[in-house]
Amino acid sequence: MHRPLTREIDLDAALSHVENRVITNDYTFPYYGRHYRTFREQVQAGMRRQNVCVELRLNGELKACYQGAT
């Protein structure tokens, strides 16, 4: 059954390839041979060695989510 697309549904996130990575001690996470750094204003206590959800979207954009925040 098809339903209309509402604002609550993030179609880009739903169609993305999702993997989990671990945040290293220097607040970076590896993703296919490259290391991505967390912005200084987004660093939180207890982030090290925690999982981050990495989404590779269909348009090539890379999004990282830590505890629900991008």
JOVENLIN-V375383 format. One record per pair of residues at least 24 apart in sequence whose C-alpha atoms are under 7 Angstrom apart, sorted by the first residue. I is the first residue (numbers start at 1). J is the second residue. D is the distance in whole Angstrom. If there is no record, write none. Layout:
i: <I	I>
j: <J	J>
d: <D	D>
This chain:
i: <12	13	16	16	16	16	17	17	17	18	18	18	18	19	19	19	20	20	20	20	21	21	21	22	22	22	22	23	23	23	23	23	23	24	24	25>
j: <57	57	55	56	57	58	55	56	57	53	54	55	56	53	54	55	51	52	53	54	51	52	53	49	50	51	52	47	48	49	50	51	52	48	49	49>
d: <6	7	6	5	4	6	6	5	6	7	6	5	6	6	5	7	6	6	5	6	6	5	6	6	5	5	6	7	5	5	6	6	7	6	6	7>
